[in-house]
Amino acid sequence: MTVNMTKGQAISLEKQGGGTLTAVRMGLGWQAAPRRGLFGSRTREVDLDASAVLFADKQPVDVVFFRHLVSDDGSVRHTGDNLVGGAGQGGDDEAILVDLARVPVHIDQIVFTVNSFTGQTFQEVQNAFCRIVDESNGQELARYTLDGGGQYTAQIMAKVHRDGAGWKMTALGNAANGRTFQDLMPAILPHL
């Protein structure tokens, strides 16, 4: 059963029926929004990029994004860059896989961001979402619909953070501006 999350909502990452998750996928999907013109509507391709910033005691220690596809310890992996978004089928256009059991103990938070590398704003995006999936069985556990339509080029999507012996996910959904995860660091830090 999927939980449709709202901004600021936190959920525990547990398997249905008990037990902790060992591997999750954070998926990102989007479409280019049609734009009305003099001769009808048209769409322009939008390149959104998903990133995961790994933190230890509020300090960034590693990042996974389209130019660094695997974390230094191998616990987090980006599946590759999608330059145009989806056809609206609801699938993931970009995904980041997290082997929670392999994340080093000093890593206490992983923040997921999305940014428009080409600088297009979210006014040019529709049907954008992030979701978390149990990688062991493909079951969607939570979905957060990203609010589009704004004059911003990025969002701090969500974070997973340690909670005792397990992990929790918190939907953030904060608008920001930046073309890369580095540009977003000042916007990420208040959420740690």
N, C-alpha and C positions, 0 to 999 in steps of 0.2 A: 504494500500500500504506500503510495507516494504522499509525502507531506508537502503541501504548497505553502512555502514559507513567505513571511512578510519581513520587511526590513527590521533588523535588530533581533529577530527570533533566533533562538538557539535550539538545536536538537542534539540528542545523544546519538552517537554513531554505534548502534548496536544491531546485531542481526535480528531479523524477525524471529521470535521464539526464544530470544536470549543469546548471550554470548557476544563477544566483541568482533567487530569487523577487522580483517587483516589487510585488505586491499580495496581501495576505492578509486573511482574515476570521477574527476570533475570535468564535466562536459560543457562546452559552450556552443550555442547555436544562434544563428541570425540570418536575416535576409536584408537585402538592399530595399529600401522603401521606394515605391514608384513616385516620381515627381511629375507634377502637371506642367506641361509646356504649351506653347502655342499650337503645336500639332498633336496633342494628346499626351498621354503619360509615358514615361520612360524610366528605366532604372540605371543607376550607375553603380558599378561594382564597389563594394566596401571591404577593405582589408582590416578586420579586427584581429587582434593578437591576444592570446591567453598567456599569462605568466603566473608562476608560483614563486613567492619569495619566502625562504625559510629563515626563521628567526630563532635565536637562542638568547633568552633574557633581554628581549626587546632590541637586539642587535641583529642586523641582516648578516647571515653567514654563507648563503648560497642562493642561487636563483635558477629557475628552469624557465626557458622561453625559446623562441624559434631559433635563436643563435647558440643556445646552450641547452640541448635537448635532454640531457641527463644530469641529475645532481651529482656532485662529486662523490657522494657515498653510494650512489646507485638506487636510492629509495624512491626517487621521484623522476618521472619520465614524461616528456612531451611527445605526442604522437606525430607532430609535424605541422608546418604552417599551411593554412588555407588562406588564399589570397582574395577570395570572392564571396565567401559565405554560402549558405545553403539554398536549396530550392523550396524551402518551406515544408519539408517533410518531417520536421521535428527531431531529426537526428543531430548528433554532435558534429560540428564543423571543425572544431579543435578539441582536443582532450588532453588532460594531464592525469597520469596514473600515479597513485601514491600507495606504496607498499608500507602501510602503517606499522607493520611488525618490524620492518627494517629501518625505519626512521631512527637515527641516533637519539639517545636519551636526552642529550643537551638541546635538541631542537624541540621547542615547546609550542610553536605556532607556525602555520603555513598560511600565508595570505594569497588569495587568488585575485588577479586583476585582469581587466580587459581594456585594451586601448586601441585607438585607430592610428596605426602606424603612418598612414597617408594623411592624417590630420582631418579627416571628415568627421562631422559631428554626429551625435546620435539622432539628430533630426533626419538623417539619411538612412536610418536603421529601423527595422521593424521585426517583430516576433523574436526578440533576443531573450535568451534564457541561459542560466547556468543550472546544472543539476549534479547531484551526487549519486553514483551508482555503485552497488556492491559488485565488485569485479568477480567474485566467486560464482555468481549466478546471473548477473546482468540485470538484477532488479533495481529499478529506480527507487531511491529512498527519499530524496527531497528535490524540490525544484523551486527555483527563485526566478521569477520573470523580471528581467531588467527593464526598468522604466526608460523608454526612449523619448525622443522628441526634443531633447534639450540642446543647448548651445555648448556642449562639452564633448570632449574627445576620449574620455576614459571613465571607467567605473572601478571602484574597489568593490569587487563582487561579494566575496565571502572569505571566511577563514575557518580552518580546522585547528583546534587547540587541544592540548592535553587536559584531561579531566580525571584526576586520580589515575587509575590503571588504563583508562580508555581515552577516547577522543570525542569532542563535540564539534559540530559545525554551527557557525553563526552567519546568517545572511546579513550583509552590510549594505550593499547597493548605494554607496555614496558616489555622487558625481564628482569628477575631477577633470583636469586638463593635462594632457601629456601624450607624447607619441610613443614613449617607452616606459618600462617599469621604473627606470632611474628617475624619470620626470615625476613619477607618482610617489616617491618615497616620502616627501613631506605630508602628503594626504594619507598615507598608510599609517604612519607612526601614531596618530591619536587613537587608532583602533586596536593597539596592542595591549 
